Amino acid sequence: MRQTTVSKQIGVKGVGLHTGVPVALNLRPAPENTGYIFVRTDLDNFEIPASVEYISHCSYATTLIRRGVVLSTCEHLLSALRGSGVDNCFIELDSIEIPILDGSSEAWIELIAEAGIKKLDAERKTLKVLKRVNFEEGDRSMSVEPSDHFEIECVIDFPHPFINRQEYHFVLDNGSYGKQIASARTFGFAREIEMLRNANLALGGSLDNAIVLTNDGMMNEQPLRFEDEFVRHKILDIIGDIALLGMPVEGKIRAERSGHAIHAALMTKLLNTSGAWEIV
């Protein structure tokens, strides 16, 4: 298996979910062993590698920071790149936050497909999990263990008639990401909107880029894309956050009521656990 990048530069415009600020973003081909590099074109092309070491905070989105420069809400785009099998890419943007588009990764995989995927000469490196690593925090838990491929078992539990307890088992193989995961949208609760906006969050949120749940239904007129769209979106987020390990993972993830902070904690524990992984 050889490394890949996008075949040509391609761009999109949108708004940030939390900032509400317009942003233009380009995906650009990158050489082998580059990984994913965010380039802030509004700050003299300052580069922020998509890496665990630059995770700053994880409240409502995954945010990276390097030498004081911030890059926010990167998980949906990283999820699409990993799910599409792209290993190397420069991601140029002129603002602090990745555009939210429709709240899923569907538009991102369409953009990647339009650009095309090019094989490079170098062999693909994979992080192979050798032994089980677990992280728990109250009733929230996440683990990773050996497997012959990349798979995720995810459980979520919300006291809402559209969600309740949902479970999904996803295996990343040829085309499965686009069919099963990419179109699942982010979601939130109407009762939280005022609190979020008072904290200068969700300023760009709307019914066009999120499922907004009321006490017993949802505000969106568009129906759910899957009956279990909520747990599928959680898997989308997990794939995007795990992409911060810098290469594809060969292992099985189990997640119960997890979130961005739990994902980051598990990755850090995995990397710091002697003998738990190797690069192949």
Summary of the structure (lengths in Angstrom):
residues: 280
radius of gyration: 17.8
end to end distance: 11.4
largest distance: 53.5
contacts: 943
relative contact order: 0.21
helix: 25%
strand: 37%
